[in-house]
Every structure is written in structure tokens, then in C-alpha cells.
């Protein structure tokens, strides 16, 4: 079973930057796409960014122009570069991926991002 492990969450001041990493235990080439979701305190989980196997990317309107999703096949890792962070970006960030053959979904355990004023 594939495991996804996020890292990089931290406490940062507004305007700062963080880079989240999502390391897969298997080859990310086997995924149809990889996503980053987030769940703010007391709210539902929401989709932040997606990168497809072909490299296409999409973003939530709230993060467009500030966040960038990428992946490195040599390291089997996806990234979320977050710039110009705002307090409303505070959330637990989760990595998600879907297997391209079985369409099985995999989730990481989450990493906390806290943005202070």
C-alpha cells in the first residue's frame, strides 16, 4: 500500500513563505494526479491545488498567484510552495493522490500550517 507523508508545516508570520512536501512510498508516476487539500479549524476540507500526470495544474481561486504545486519524479515527491501567506491560510494541509490503474485514493496524515498576524 502506498503511503504519503507530508512535511514542512510550521508557524509563520503573514507575508511569509513555506514549502510543503509530500513524499510517496512508491512511484508517483503511477498516480493520475496529486492534490493538496486543506482543512481550516472548524471548517470542511477544501481542494487547494492539483497537478496531473501530464503536468497540468489547477488552483483554488483563494490561492492563485500565491501557491505553486509541483512534483519531482526522481524523488517521488510533490510540493506546495506557498508565498504571501495570510492568516486565512491557517489549516491542516493534506496530500492526496489517485492510482492511475485502480483509481484508489491515498491520503497523507496532514501537516499543520499556522499563519500569524
C-alpha positions, -999 to 999 in steps of 0.1 A, spaced: 0 0 0 12 34 -10 19 59 19 20 96 16 39 116 42 36 154 44 62 177 60 71 213 61 42 227 81 51 254 106 42 287 123 49 316 100 41 353 100 17 368 75 35 376 43 60 347 48 65 315 27 66 278 33 71 248 11 52 216 19 65 183 8 45 150 1 68 120 -1 53 88 -16 65 53 -6 61 43 -43 65 58 -77 43 90 -82 44 81 -119 16 56 -110 -7 84 -100 -33 100 -122 -29 132 -102 -18 146 -69 -36 172 -49 -32 194 -19 -62 199 3 -66 219 35 -89 219 64 -91 252 84 -102 250 120 -139 242 123 -144 241 85 -146 214 58 -117 201 39 -111 220 6 -91 215 -25 -62 238 -29 -42 227 -59 -39 198 -83 -12 185 -106 -20 159 -132 3 131 -145 8 153 -176 18 183 -156 -13 204 -158 -21 224 -127 -52 240 -112 -57 261 -82 -84 273 -59 -92 310 -65 -81 319 -30 -45 308 -36 -40 316 -73 -8 336 -78 5 327 -43 8 289 -43 25 266 -67 22 229 -69 50 208 -84 64 173 -83 97 156 -87 96 121 -102 132 114 -92 123 119 -56 87 106 -58 76 138 -40 51 166 -46 55 201 -33 33 230 -25 52 263 -25 32 289 -5 41 326 -7 25 357 6 8 337 33 -23 351 50 -39 342 84 -68 326 65 -43 300 50 -41 285 85 -51 249 82 -40 213 83 -27 206 48 -32 171 33 -17 154 3 -39 132 -18 -32 110 -48 -52 86 -71 -37 55 -86 -40 55 -124 -49 18 -127 -71 11 -96 -84 46 -91 -77 40 -54 -73 72 -34 -44 77 -9 -42 104 18 -14 116 40 -17 123 77 -16 161 73 8 189 83 -2 220 103 3 254 88 -3 284 111 -1 319 98 0 347 125 -6 384 120 
